[in-house]
C-alpha cells in the first residue's frame, strides 16, 4: 500500500487541530507553532486509563 505523505499530512493537521480545540488547547498557538500543543497532548496521555485498555484499544 502506497501512502502519499503530503496528502496524509494535509489531512492530519486539521484533525490534530480539532483534537487540540476539543481538549481546550490554544488552536491559534498551535497554528503558529505546533509544538505549543505538546503540553495539552501530554496531559491527555497522562490521564488515559492504560491499565484498563483491551488489546483492541491499542489498535
GROMACS elastic network, one bead per residue, 0.5 to 0.9 nm:
[ bonds ]
;  ai    aj funct       b0    kb
    3     6     6  0.88117   500
    3     7     6  0.81925   500
    3     8     6  0.74819   500
    4     7     6  0.53342   500
    4     8     6  0.61710   500
    4     9     6  0.86357   500
    5     9     6  0.59884   500
    5    10     6  0.84936   500
    6     9     6  0.51158   500
    6    10     6  0.61023   500
    6    11     6  0.86967   500
    7    10     6  0.51795   500
    7    11     6  0.64190   500
    7    12     6  0.86009   500
    8    11     6  0.53055   500
    8    12     6  0.59975   500
    8    13     6  0.87896   500
    9    13     6  0.61864   500
   10    13     6  0.58335   500
   10    14     6  0.74209   500
   11    14     6  0.59835   500
   11    15     6  0.66530   500
   11    16     6  0.89658   500
   12    15     6  0.51126   500
   12    16     6  0.60805   500
   12    17     6  0.84893   500
   13    16     6  0.51472   500
   13    17     6  0.60427   500
   13    18     6  0.86245   500
   14    18     6  0.61319   500
   14    19     6  0.85884   500
   15    18     6  0.51286   500
   15    19     6  0.62842   500
   15    20     6  0.87157   500
   16    20     6  0.61567   500
   16    21     6  0.85420   500
   17    20     6  0.50956   500
   17    21     6  0.61652   500
   17    22     6  0.85745   500
   17    27     6  0.63353   500
   17    30     6  0.72679   500
   17    31     6  0.79895   500
   18    22     6  0.60425   500
   18    23     6  0.85822   500
   18    27     6  0.82570   500
   19    23     6  0.61911   500
   19    24     6  0.87072   500
   19    25     6  0.85477   500
   19    41     6  0.89871   500
   20    23     6  0.51499   500
   20    24     6  0.64094   500
   20    25     6  0.50258   500
   20    26     6  0.71591   500
   20    27     6  0.64586   500
   20    30     6  0.80884   500
   20    37     6  0.69975   500
   20    40     6  0.71405   500
   20    41     6  0.76403   500
   21    24     6  0.51534   500
   21    25     6  0.53139   500
   21    26     6  0.68149   500
   21    27     6  0.59331   500
   22    25     6  0.73772   500
   23    40     6  0.71658   500
   23    41     6  0.84361   500
   23    44     6  0.81026   500
   24    27     6  0.85813   500
   24    40     6  0.81081   500
   25    28     6  0.89546   500
   25    29     6  0.85823   500
   25    30     6  0.83088   500
   25    37     6  0.69998   500
   25    39     6  0.89436   500
   25    40     6  0.62265   500
   26    29     6  0.53824   500
   26    30     6  0.63683   500
   26    31     6  0.88405   500
   26    36     6  0.82568   500
   26    37     6  0.75863   500
   26    40     6  0.89947   500
   27    31     6  0.60829   500
   27    32     6  0.86393   500
   27    34     6  0.89662   500
   27    37     6  0.82339   500
   28    31     6  0.50363   500
   28    32     6  0.64176   500
   28    33     6  0.85804   500
   29    32     6  0.51463   500
   29    33     6  0.58989   500
   29    34     6  0.73403   500
   29    35     6  0.88783   500
   29    36     6  0.62627   500
   29    37     6  0.78236   500
   30    35     6  0.69789   500
   30    36     6  0.56641   500
   30    37     6  0.59105   500
   31    34     6  0.61823   500
   31    36     6  0.89866   500
   32    36     6  0.84450   500
   33    36     6  0.56507   500
   33    37     6  0.81093   500
   34    37     6  0.59118   500
   34    38     6  0.79162   500
   35    38     6  0.55116   500
   35    39     6  0.85925   500
   36    39     6  0.70887   500
   36    40     6  0.83796   500
   37    40     6  0.53730   500
   37    41     6  0.62689   500
   37    42     6  0.85050   500
   38    41     6  0.51826   500
   38    42     6  0.58477   500
   38    43     6  0.84802   500
   39    42     6  0.50080   500
   39    43     6  0.61161   500
   39    44     6  0.86514   500
   40    43     6  0.52076   500
   40    44     6  0.63964   500
   40    45     6  0.88704   500
   41    44     6  0.50119   500
   41    45     6  0.62884   500
   41    46     6  0.86266   500
   42    45     6  0.51522   500
   42    46     6  0.61344   500
   42    47     6  0.86857   500
   43    46     6  0.50810   500
   43    47     6  0.62461   500
   43    48     6  0.88248   500
   44    47     6  0.53092   500
   44    48     6  0.64553   500
   45    48     6  0.53780   500
   45    49     6  0.88572   500
   45    50     6  0.89766   500
   46    49     6  0.83578   500
   47    50     6  0.86452   500
   48    51     6  0.88192   500
   48    52     6  0.89715   500
   49    52     6  0.55359   500
   49    53     6  0.69267   500
   50    53     6  0.54269   500
   50    54     6  0.89721   500
   51    54     6  0.84843   500
   53    56     6  0.79141   500
   53    57     6  0.56910   500
   53    58     6  0.71835   500
   54    57     6  0.52317   500
   54    58     6  0.70407   500
   55    58     6  0.55231   500
   55    59     6  0.71885   500
   56    59     6  0.54091   500
